[in-house]
Amino acid sequence: MSQGPSAPGTLEATRILTKSLDCVHCGLCLPVCPTYRETGREMSSPRGRVYLARGVAEGSIAFDDVVADEMGLCLGCRACETACPSGVQFGALLDEMRAEVERRGLRGGLAKRIETLALRGIVPHPARLRALVSLLGLAQRLGLDRPLLRLAPAALRERAALLPRVPSKADRAPLPALVPAVGDKRGRVGFFVGCIMPELFGDVSHATVRVLARNGFDVVVAPGQGCCGALHAHAGDSERANELARRNVTAFDAAGVDMVVVDSAGCGAALRDAGRWLPGTGERLAATVRDVSELLDAAGLRSPPGRIDARVCYDDPCHLVHGQGVYEAPRRLLEQIVGVRLVSHEDPTACCGAAGIYNLTHPAMSSAVLGHKMRALAAVDPDVIASGNPGCIMQLRAGVARFGLRAQVVHPVELLDRAYGGPSRAPDAPYL
């Protein structure tokens, strides 16, 4: 279905053209692009997609299904940004192109309707999301999930394998509004809760807050915050992404905190884009966002007293290493845990294939990309694989099961929390 050439001179075309002009077509991005590595197609590379974007903005290429499919096939990992010598902001360009795909109605079908229902009707609404996850947890506890899945089509079974076990009621309990610093106070930070994290990774959220408090930070959970909007922006729903970003700007402006700490790499990258999404109002929030590993490394980690004897392989979430430029910090933190031996596989900064909900919308490409990652991890056979993003953790856990690895997949902050002794049972410190 062709929509004809893009209309040069429109605001959207001008923004796309401006972002595309930084590319000098050197090709240094090609070797790090997951879809180019898999297909060998120039069109499926960052350079090829920039060429398509420039062509539709200038009106020389029709904005049709071929262009839309290529923008959808991209994982948005932003490895090309790290490799690019010209500073092309490919992630921003991709968001613009996907938003244009949506405006032109080039995506449809059942998958699109399910995506819209999930992203508009469930994910940004905490009560609805909590109810859905609670139903999943009940099915898991009663053992109903496996028999039901055996009756489902193979494709659905593969997607369902990505879902983690729903955490306990205690781990899904709301975080305290304020957790005071332990020992000498080093600052007052806001903790970004998000949408998926408290429901499927509530144990990680609680661990993050405990570790921050034990490192001297008052931790404030600002009321009124919510979903970061990353999934919406990547799906081309820029209007909803901006609404969600605006809500978080308002919530943290009122919180009176020095920094906003995030334990989900995808959310952190989105919040750091608040200035681009909301020019004039989002810059302050964007400037204060820090990944938990980044903050603890910069502040100087207070030595954990416990010991963890394990070979740990840290695997970089794309939106932490490429989207936020954080590479050394989580590794330095893990090395400070007594007994941990940090090992590396051959390509830790390559995408695992999760990419938000990409593993649901493009399962074949996601599976192929994951295969490269799991073979590299299998070669070093770690006891533990650590990664700082919920989507990556779910994808890697599915990969461990599929490829028969023995490793446990965790968030790095879970290891730190374990080394600090986890939650205290002292009567005067019920949370810590």
Secondary structure in CASP SS format (residue, H / E / C, confidence):
PFRMAT SS
TARGET T0000
AUTHOR 0000-0000-0000
METHOD secondary structure of the structure
MODEL  1
M C 1.00
S E 1.00
Q E 1.00
G E 1.00
P E 1.00
S C 1.00
A C 1.00
P C 1.00
G C 1.00
T C 1.00
L H 1.00
E H 1.00
A H 1.00
T H 1.00
R H 1.00
I H 1.00
L H 1.00
T H 1.00
K H 1.00
S H 1.00
L C 1.00
D C 1.00
C C 1.00
V C 1.00
H C 1.00
C C 1.00
G C 1.00
L C 1.00
C C 1.00
L H 1.00
P H 1.00
V H 1.00
C C 1.00
P H 1.00
T H 1.00
Y H 1.00
R H 1.00
E H 1.00
T H 1.00
G C 1.00
R C 1.00
E H 1.00
M H 1.00
S H 1.00
S C 1.00
P H 1.00
R H 1.00
G H 1.00
R H 1.00
V H 1.00
Y H 1.00
L H 1.00
A H 1.00
R H 1.00
G H 1.00
V H 1.00
A H 1.00
E H 1.00
G C 1.00
S C 1.00
I C 1.00
A E 1.00
F E 1.00
D E 1.00
D H 1.00
V H 1.00
V H 1.00
A H 1.00
D H 1.00
E H 1.00
M H 1.00
G H 1.00
L H 1.00
C C 1.00
L C 1.00
G C 1.00
C C 1.00
R C 1.00
A H 1.00
C H 1.00
E H 1.00
T H 1.00
A H 1.00
C C 1.00
P C 1.00
S C 1.00
G C 1.00
V C 1.00
Q C 1.00
F H 1.00
G H 1.00
A H 1.00
L H 1.00
L H 1.00
D H 1.00
E H 1.00
M H 1.00
R H 1.00
A H 1.00
E H 1.00
V H 1.00
E H 1.00
R H 1.00
R C 1.00
G C 1.00
L C 1.00
R C 1.00
G C 1.00
G H 1.00
L H 1.00
A H 1.00
K H 1.00
R H 1.00
I H 1.00
E H 1.00
T H 1.00
L H 1.00
A H 1.00
L H 1.00
R H 1.00
G H 1.00
I H 1.00
V C 1.00
P C 1.00
H C 1.00
P H 1.00
A H 1.00
R H 1.00
L H 1.00
R H 1.00
A H 1.00
L H 1.00
V H 1.00
S H 1.00
L H 1.00
L H 1.00
G H 1.00
L H 1.00
A H 1.00
Q H 1.00
R H 1.00
L H 1.00
G C 1.00
L C 1.00
D H 1.00
R H 1.00
P H 1.00
L H 1.00
L H 1.00
R H 1.00
L C 1.00
A C 1.00
P C 1.00
A H 1.00
A H 1.00
L H 1.00
R H 1.00
E H 1.00
R H 1.00
A H 1.00
A C 1.00
L C 1.00
L C 1.00
P C 1.00
R C 1.00
V C 1.00
P C 1.00
S C 1.00
K C 1.00
A C 1.00
D C 1.00
R C 1.00
A C 1.00
P C 1.00
L C 1.00
P C 1.00
A C 1.00
L E 1.00
V E 1.00
P C 1.00
A C 1.00
V C 1.00
G C 1.00
D C 1.00
K C 1.00
R C 1.00
G E 1.00
R E 1.00
V E 1.00
G E 1.00
F E 1.00
F C 1.00
V C 1.00
G C 1.00
C C 1.00
I H 1.00
M H 1.00
P H 1.00
E H 1.00
L H 1.00
F C 1.00
G H 1.00
D H 1.00
V H 1.00
S H 1.00
H H 1.00
A H 1.00
T H 1.00
V H 1.00
R H 1.00
V H 1.00
L H 1.00
A H 1.00
R H 1.00
N C 1.00
G C 1.00
F E 1.00
D E 1.00
V E 1.00
V E 1.00
V C 1.00
A C 1.00
P C 1.00
G C 1.00
Q C 1.00
G C 1.00
C C 1.00
C C 1.00
G C 1.00
A H 1.00
L H 1.00
H H 1.00
A H 1.00
H H 1.00
A C 1.00
G C 1.00
D C 1.00
S H 1.00
E H 1.00
R H 1.00
A H 1.00
N H 1.00
E H 1.00
L H 1.00
A H 1.00
R H 1.00
R H 1.00
N H 1.00
V H 1.00
T H 1.00
A H 1.00
F H 1.00
D H 1.00
A C 1.00
A C 1.00
G C 1.00
V C 1.00
D C 1.00
M E 1.00
V E 1.00
V E 1.00
V E 1.00
D C 1.00
S C 1.00
A H 1.00
G H 1.00
C H 1.00
G H 1.00
A H 1.00
A H 1.00
L H 1.00
R C 1.00
D C 1.00
A H 1.00
G H 1.00
R H 1.00
W H 1.00
L C 1.00
P C 1.00
G C 1.00
T C 1.00
G C 1.00
E H 1.00
R H 1.00
L H 1.00
A H 1.00
A H 1.00
T H 1.00
V E 1.00
R E 1.00
D E 1.00
V H 1.00
S H 1.00
E H 1.00
L H 1.00
L H 1.00
D H 1.00
A H 1.00
A H 1.00
G C 1.00
L C 1.00
R C 1.00
S C 1.00
P C 1.00
P C 1.00
G C 1.00
R E 1.00
I E 1.00
D E 1.00
A E 1.00
R E 1.00
V E 1.00
C E 1.00
Y E 1.00
D C 1.00
D C 1.00
P C 1.00
C H 1.00
H H 1.00
L H 1.00
V H 1.00
H C 1.00
G C 1.00
Q C 1.00
G C 1.00
V C 1.00
Y C 1.00
E H 1.00
A H 1.00
P H 1.00
R H 1.00
R H 1.00
L H 1.00
L H 1.00
E H 1.00
Q C 1.00
I C 1.00
V E 1.00
G E 1.00
V E 1.00
R E 1.00
L E 1.00
V E 1.00
S C 1.00
H C 1.00
E C 1.00
D C 1.00
P C 1.00
T C 1.00
A C 1.00
C C 1.00
C C 1.00
G C 1.00
A C 1.00
A C 1.00
G C 1.00
I C 1.00
Y H 1.00
N H 1.00
L H 1.00
T H 1.00
H C 1.00
P H 1.00
A H 1.00
M H 1.00
S H 1.00
S H 1.00
A H 1.00
V H 1.00
L H 1.00
G H 1.00
H H 1.00
K H 1.00
M H 1.00
R H 1.00
A H 1.00
L H 1.00
A H 1.00
A H 1.00
V H 1.00
D C 1.00
P C 1.00
D C 1.00
V E 1.00
I E 1.00
A E 1.00
S C 1.00
G C 1.00
N C 1.00
P H 1.00
G H 1.00
C H 1.00
I H 1.00
M H 1.00
Q H 1.00
L H 1.00
R H 1.00
A H 1.00
G H 1.00
V H 1.00
A H 1.00
R H 1.00
F H 1.00
G C 1.00
L C 1.00
R C 1.00
A C 1.00
Q E 1.00
V E 1.00
V E 1.00
H C 1.00
P H 1.00
V H 1.00
E H 1.00
L H 1.00
L H 1.00
D H 1.00
R H 1.00
A H 1.00
Y C 1.00
G C 1.00
G C 1.00
P C 1.00
S C 1.00
R C 1.00
A C 1.00
P C 1.00
D C 1.00
A C 1.00
P C 1.00
Y C 1.00
L C 1.00
END
